[in-house]
């Protein structure tokens, strides 16, 4: 059973890393700041979620798993807030659009 858990963790962590790399490629390749921001936030949120999902079975206790989930939730809230602020600054100054 430990082999299956270890394999699941490795697959989830590797998938998370791939999403982080995809977000980085989107950040470097997309033409404007709003599309870059969209690619980066979506890929990083999913990548971190997969990494946390892979680390949960390997955590030794319930408190460690709870800390991992709370860190993920904090990053979700902070990322959404930062993305909104950056998008407002990057938006063209036309008020009615």
Secondary structure by P-SEA (a helix, b strand, c coil): caaaaaaaaaaaaaaaaaaaaaaaaaaaccccaaaaaaaaaaaaaaaaaaaaaaaccccccaaaaaaaaaaaaaaaaaaaaaaaaaaaaaccccccc
